[in-house]
């Protein structure tokens, strides 16, 4: 999936309420508990650099990768220090560098809808980790998606003289473990209305499948947690879950 120019333009407005600080606090908790003195991070699917802006201020050396040129442009404008941003497909990205941690936030894994895609994504992560490094990513948790089916939603955001209305109309495919997320977006500026549509295909995963894939690539010690919690295992009320695995 490659975010279009229009969606990238309003992305930070739509997610203005996303708590990036708390998510970075959680990542540091993960680093402390499972990592080996993390100082360098590869962010796969970095988007507009929301996490990287905070982590770089906290002293981490970061390389962010995203296939959307529009999102990379926004990330470069937003983050100036301790970060390098590269436009590239995550599935075949390679540089001659190893990191203490690989992160992939905001369900980037769920954008890998085919088995070949997710396996290539996992291989990219594995090959860029140092021995003992950790891989942290969140994803749509299958049991919860099947229990609490995707719903039509409307989100309205006001910023100065700009109003953004996003209508989400999802269609689930239970045989392929995917959801076709259809967005209709209205941008209203001084009574001028601009409309566009964009479709994001997402995959929901189950722990046993992910564990098999990760171990097949070479990861070990695969663990699952609810989003932003290390206190329990995810259940069928947790739409988003975290996976943490180690390269040993």
Secondary structure, DSSP 8 states (H G I E B T S, - for coil): ----HHHHHHHHHHTTT--HHHHHHHHHHHHHHHSSS--EEEEET-TTSHHHHHHHHTT-EEEEEES-HHHHHHHHHH--SSEEEEE--GGG---S--EEEEEE-SSTGGG--SHHHHHHHHHHHHHTEEEEEEEEEEEEEHHHHHHS----EEEEEEETTEEEEEEEEEEEETTTTEEEEEEEEEEEETTEEEEEEEEEEEEEE-HHHHHHHHHHHTEEEEEEEETT--SS---TT-SEEEEEEEE-
